[in-house]
């Protein structure tokens, strides 16, 4: 470790850069393992490794720097063709990459090197010794034990002309490293000096901003939207009262201008928060490769729609659910090569992970061509767990949704990957916490497809304002299929439940005043707001529709929010009123619908 003090800001910059370089390393090794030797891939990875080595040296992480230097040497030999690509070599390289990632994470966590890479570096040095070029006749061999570094010309031939710019380039180098560090050739030193000079004089168009600051900026924009709405309402009221005054048109014009600028500001801030979903997807090729190798399966992962953009707050939360679903596809879905061939399939299974934007939602699909879900096995497990009665009739499409129940698993034995019944339960809870939904489609023997629908952002949404018993609620507009007016004679009772026939569909109804235990309104509900969740529909009976509006979501205390209360949050209207935002997922749970028709619920804050 060096004598100079490492600031938290510098440590964070180093860690972010290191993670990006290690992701690039994983992708390069996966490409080489899949497609064989490609000089362009080898040359492409030498740049990130060179940058990581230099950054680690500047941070004083000598052990990490030395290991990356040896890793550079190995890839130079790979490019020269003196190191043969083989399965054992890739196993050693991937294990080394995992050790390097762990060492970097621990070093940043403790501000000093904790994880030793000595043994891993020794393995790389063994590879270099095994593949060292034999000296020509008459050429002196180096003394025993002396390490031989690859020649500088070959390194420069394969490496890019200049490594990727790094924010650490502008940081002064610490005092000299320990004497154990590997010497650098004169030509490499000169080239590095030239590169450093370029970096010092280079101009960057990028600025690093803490996400907390973006959150604060978004909150300010949210307040601006609230006051914009209030200003718009005041302008309309003044126009009605002072319609003949000549200042009124100027006032309304100024209000419209403020509304236009604030809308552009909101869109710009939201766009800054949006990131390509590849930041989540890029971690899965390595995961699938390791899991497939562990289970003796051949699996190809196909990524599509990696440039689809979504709010960073969702990016941070969606990783864990996707890991569970990918592991589920590898373990439960894809068969062994022998089983696939016996069923007339190719030995290599395929998992498709795709994303696409649809209106104001993002659809993420995880599809495999494996064995599918056995509905009969799901039924047996459901009956054993008391989720179904033995004689209960249920469609296969609804039956397979039971795999998301808590503790549910069709695995006969508990393994490292499955059998504990926690994976898909975690997925469902995580997705619903993000105001999303997840569905599964399956064909036995053909494959399974999971579909996740998520909002583009969790901060500002379009909502339909409804009125129930003189209280106003907000319904996320993305979940509203349609709204319509109906007559009491249109309502029919089926199995003790009120329903409404809409074209060729029977839609169950939920009366919100009964659901929330509110006093009955003078006039009965005359409107039905039809909510959609996949192919399911539920109608909310309300007294009045107040129109749609963009609202800023404010979190509620967990004690009075969530599916148990059918509340997702709250928002503040232009006139200062607090309006509760409904949690749409709660109305699609059977026991909650029964509550709405059987027992009254305690009255809550109930909107405004």
N, C-alpha and C positions, 0 to 999 in steps of 0.2 A: 504493500500500500504506500502511496506517496505522502509527502509531508503537507501538501496543500489541501485546504478544506474544500470538500465537494458540496456545492450548494444543492438543495432539494430540486431547484429548477433545472440545473444541469443534469442531475441524476435522472429526472423524468425525461428530458430530451434524449439522453443516452439510451434509456430503456425503450422508449418508443422506436427509435432508430434500430436498435438491436432486434426488437421483435419483428420489424419489417424485413431486416436482412435474413433472419432465421426462417421466416416464412418463404422468402425467395430461395433459400437453401433447400428447404423441403420440396418446393415445387420443382426445382432443378433436378434433384435426385429422383423424384417420382417420374419425371419426363425421361431421364436416362434409363431408369429401370424398365419403363414401359416401351420405349422406342429404340433403345440402344444408343451407342455413341453418336453424339451430335456436337461438332466443334462449336457451333453457335451457342448451344446451351451451356457448355463448359465455359466459354468466354464470358457469357452473361452472368455467371455466378461468381467469377473471380472479382468483379467490381464490388459487389456487396460485401464479399469476404474481406477485401482489402480495406474497405471503409470501416467495417466492424473491427478489424485488427487495429487500425489507427485510432479509432475512437476509444477502444479498450485500453490502449497504451496511454492515451491522454488522461483517462480516468484513473490510471495507476493500477489497473487490473492486469498485472503481468501474466498470471497463469492463463487467463482467458486469451490474452494477446498471443502468447506462445502457442496455445492450442490452435487458434484460428490460423496462425502462420503455418503450422504443420498441415492443417486442412487445405490451405492454399497449395502447398507443395504436392499433396495427393492429387488435387484436381488438375494441376499442371501436368503431372505424369499421366493422368487419364487422357488429357487432351493430346499429349504426345503419343499415346498408344502404348506406353510401357506398362501401364496398369490395366489389367483386363477386367472388364465389368462382369461381375458374377453375383449370384445370390448371396453367398457368404460375405462378399465385400459390401453389398448394400446393407445387409443386416448390421455389420459393424459401423458403417457410416451413419445409418439411422439411429443406432444406439448412441453413437457419439454426439449426433445432433441433439438428441434428447438430453444428454448430460450437459452439453453446452448451454442449452436453453435454461436448464435448472440452475447452472452456475451463474448465469447472467441474472436471473430473477433473484437468487439469494444474495448476490453481490449488491444489487440495487436495494434490496430490502434492509440489509445490515450495513450498507455503506462500506463494505470491505469484502474481500473474497473469502467465502466460507466453504464452498464446495470445491474440493481438489479435483483437478482434471489431469493429474500426473499419470494415472493408469490409462486413461483414455488417450493421452498424448503418446504414451509408450506404444499403444496399439497402432497408431498412425505411423510412428517411426519404424515399427516393424514392417508395415506395408511398404514404406519407402526403401528400407534396406533390402527387402525381397525383390524389389523392382529396380534397384539402382543399376544404371547402365554400366556395363563392364568397360574398364579403361582399355584403351588401345595398347598394342604391344609397345613396350618401352615407356609408357606413361606410368608415373609413380602413383601407387595407391595411397590414400590418406591413412594416417596412423589409426590403429584399432581404437574404436570408441568415439572417434571424431565424426560429427554429423556432417553430412554433405547436403548442402542446399542446392536446389535446382538453379541453373544458370539464369542470370537476369535477362538475357535476350529472349529465351523461350517464354519467360513470364510476361515480358512486354508484348510478345507477339500474340498471346492469347487474351490478355486482359484488354478491356475497353480503353480508349484513348484517355479517358478521365473518369475516375469513380464518381458515383452519384453524389451531388452536393449534400453536405450535412451541416446542421446547425452547430455541430461541435467544432467545425473547422475554424470558427472565429474565436474559439476559446484558447487562451494561452496554454501551451504545453506545460505539464508539471515538471519537476526536477527529473534528472536522468533516472531511468529505471535500473533495476538491479543488474549486476554483472552477468546473471544467468540468462538474460535475454539474448536471443539469437542475433548475431551481428548482421548488418544490412550491407549489401554490396554498394560500391560507389555509384554505379549507374542507377541502382534503385533509389539511392539517396537523392541523387540529382533530379530524377524524375519526380520523386515525391515532393521535393522543394518546388519544382515548377508547378505541380498540381496545387500545392498549398498557396502559392502566389496567385494562381488563377482564382482560387476560392476566396482569398481575401479581397480581391478587386471585383468579384462578381456581385451582381445585384439580384436579390431574390424578390419574387412577387408574392411570396407566401408569408403569412404572419401566424404564429402559434397563439391560440387563445384558449384559456381554460374554459371548459364546458360550463362551469359554474357561472362564469360571466355571461355566456350565451343564455343560460336559464334566467339570469337576472334581467337581461335585455328583453327576453320574451315576456317576462312578467310585466315590465314597463309597457311593452306593446299591448299586452292584455288590458292594462289599466287605460291605455289610450283608446282602445276599442270600446270599453265601457263608457268613457266620457264622450266618445264620438257618437255613440247611440243616444246619449242624453242630449248632446248638442243638436242632433238631428230632430229629436222630438220637440225640443224648445223652439227650434227654428220653425217647425211646422205649426206649433201653437201660436207663435207670434205672427206668422203669415195669415192665420185665420182671423186673429184679432185686429191686426193692422194691415189688412190687405190693400188699402188704398195708399199707404205711405210709400214714397219713392225709394226709401232706404231698404224696403223689404226685399226686392229682387237682389240687391247687393248682398244683403245678409244671407239669403238662400244660396247665392253663388259662392260666397265664402265658405259656407257649411259644406257644399258639395266639393269644393276644392280640398278642404281639410279631410273629408271622407276619402277622396281619391288618393291623396298623399299617404294617409294612414294605412290604406289598403295596400299600396305599393310597399310601404315599410314593413307591414306584416308579412307579405309574401317574400320579401327579401330575407327577413330574419328566419322565416320558416325554411327557406331554401338553404341558408347557411347551416341549419341544423340537420339537413338531410345528407345522408351518406349512402354510397352504393352498397348494396347488400353483400357484395363480394367480401367485405370486411368480416362477415360471418362465414360465408361459404368457403373461403380459402383455407380454413382450418380442417375441412373434412376429407380432402384426398388422402392426407397422411393418416387420419383416423381410420378410414375404410381400409387402407392398405395394411395397417397393423392388425386390425381386428380380423380381416380376411386371412392373413398369414397365421394368426393365432388359432383360427378355427379350421384351417386347411381348406379354404374355399378360394375360388378365383372370382373376383368381383371387379367390375369396371364402374366407376362413378362418373356420371355425366352431369356437368353443371350448365345451366341455362339461365339467362336473365340476370347475370351478375351485376349489370349496371343499373338495375332497378333501384331507385332511391327511396329511402325510408328514414324516419326520424331516428337520430342517434339514441334517444331514450329507449326506443324499441330495439335497435341494434344491440344495445347492452343487455337486454333481457331475453332476446329470442335464442341466444346461443345454447343455453342449457336444454330447452325443450327439443331443439333440433338434434342435439347430441343423443338424447334418449330415443328419438325416432329413427335416426340413422343406425344406432346400435340395435334397435328392434328389427329393422330390415335385414341387417347382417345376420343376426342370430336366429330370428323366427322365420324370416322371409326366404332369403336365398338358400338353396339347397347345396349340398356338397357336389363336386363335379360328377361323381359316380351316379348320384341320384338324379341329377339333371339329364345326363346322357340316357339313363334308363327310361326317362319320361319323354325322350325325343327332343330335348332342349340342347342348346350349346353348353359346353362345360363351364363357360364363363357367365356368371350372372351379371345383371345390370341394375344399377340404382340411379334413378334420375332425380336430381334436386334442382328445381326451377323456381323462378320468381317472375311475376308480371304484375303490372299495375292495372287495376280495373276500377274506373271511376275514382272514388276517394279511398280505395282499399288496395292492399297488396295481397295477392294470392301466392302462397308458397306451397309447392307440390312436392311430395316425397313418394316416388313410385318405384316399385321393384317388380321384376318378372319372376318372382319366387313361387312358393307353394300356395300362397293365399291364406286366408283365415278359414278354418274349419268351423262353420256355424254350429254343427252338431256338438263339437267339443266345447264351444262357448256356452251353448245351452246347458250342457251337463254341469259345467263349472258354476253357471248362474244359479241352477237349481240347488246345487250343493251348498252355495253360499247364501241361499235364501233370497236371491234377487228376483227369482221367478218361481211361480208355482208349477208343479210338474205338468198340470193340464192347461197352463196358460198359453194362449196362441199369440204369437208376435212375429212380424215380418222379419226375414233374414237381415234386411237393411238396418232395422232398428236393433236387432239382436246383436250385431257386431259392434254397435256403439257401446255395449256393456263392457268392452275391454278397457274403457276409460274409468271404470269404477275403482274405488280405492281398494288396494290389495288384490286386484283381479289379475290372474296370470294363467295361461293355458299350458305353461311349461310343466313337464312332469317332474323335472329335477331342478334344483337350485344351482346355478352356475355363477361364474364371475360376472356374466353379462345379463342374466335374466333369471326369472323364477321367483323373485321376491314380491312381484306385483306392485312395484313403486314407480316404474318408468312412465307409463302412459297416464297414470293418475297425476303425476307431477306435470306432465305436458298439458293436460286439460286445465289444471289450476293456473298454470303460468299464462296460458293463452287467454283464459277468461279474465285474468288480472290485467291484461293488456287490452281489454274490451274487444277481444277477437273470438273466433270460434274455430273448431276443428272437427272435421268429419272424415270418415273412412269408407272407402269403397273396395270391394274385394271380389275376385272370381277364383274359386278353388282350383288350384293347379295352374293358374295363369299369372296371378300376381295381386298386389295390394297397392292402393293409392290413398295417401293421406293428404287432405286439403286443409290448409290453414289460411284463414282470412283475418287480416290485421288492418287496423286503421293506419293511414299514412303518418299521423301524428297523434300524440296524446294531450297536446297542449290546448289547441283551439279547434273546435268542431262546429259544424253546422247542425243546428238542432231545430226540431219542431216544438213550438210552445203550445201546450194544451192546458185546459182549465178543468179542474174537478173540484166540486164543492167550494167554489170561490178561491181555490188555491191553484197556483200556476206551477207546472212541472215542465221540464225539458226532456225530449226524447231524441237521442242521436239520430240524425236524419239518414245516416247510412244504413240503419236497420229498418227504416220505414219503407214498406213496399207500396202502400197506398193508404189513403184515408177517404172515408165515405160517410154519407148520412143515411140512416136507416130508420124504419118505423118499428114500434114495439111488436107489430104483427109479424115482422121478418125474423124474430128470434124464436128458435125452437130448442126444446130441451131434449137431449139425448144422453141416456145413462146418468141423469141427474145433473147434467152440465148444460149451460146455455151455449148455443152455437148459432152461427150466422152463415147462411148459404151465400157464397160469393161466386157467381158464375157456376162452374162445375165443381166447386170445392166447398167442403164443410170446415169452417174456421171456428175453433173454440174461443169463447169470449171471457175476458177478465174485467170485472167492474172495479175500477181503481178506488172508488169511494169505499167499497167493501174490503178491498185488499189492504188499504191503509187504515181502516177503521174510522173513516171520516163521517161527519154528519151528512145525511142525505141532502142533496141540493134541491131547491124549490122546483126546478125542472129536471126531469129525468134525462139520462144520457141519450144523446141523439146521434153521436158520431162514433165511428169505430176506426181506430188507428191500427192498421194491420202491420204487424212486425214480422220480419222474415229472418230465419236462422237456418241456412241451408235450404232444404226443401220443406221445412216446417213453417207453419203460420200460426199466429196468435193475434186476436183482436183486442185492443184496449178500449173499453167503453168510457168516453169522456163527455163532458157537457159542452165544451166549446173548443174550437181551434183558433189559436192566437197568431198564427203565421210562423215563418221560419226566420232564424237569426243566427249569426255566428256568436258563439259564447266561449268564454275562457273558463276552462275547467279548474276548479279549486278543490284540493283534496279535503275530505272529511276525516274526522277521527275514526279509526278502525272500529271503535265500539258502536258506531251508528252508521256504518257503511258496509258495502259488500253485498253479495247475493242474498244473505240472510235478511237484509232490509230492502233489497231491490233498489239500492241507491249506489250510483257510481261516483258521485261528487256533487258539487254545487257550483253555481255561477252567480255573478252580481249583475243585475240589470242596470240600464241607464238611469233609472229613478232611484237606485240604491237598494231595491228589493233583492232578497236572496232567493234564488230558485233552485230547487233540487233537480239533479239530473238522474233519470232512471237507469238502472242497470238492466239492460234488455235480456241478458242471459238468464236472469232470475225467473222470468215469465215462461221459460221453456222447461222448467223443472216441474215434474208431475206433482210433487208434494206441495209446492208453492201454489200451483193452480188450484189444488184441492182446498188449501187454506182460504183462497180468495172466495170459494163458493160455499165452504162449510162453516168456518169460524171467523169471527171478526178479528182484525189485527189491531194492535195498539196504535193510536194516532201518534204520528211523528211530527217533526217540525212542519211537514206538509207543504213545503213551498211557500209562496207568498200570496 
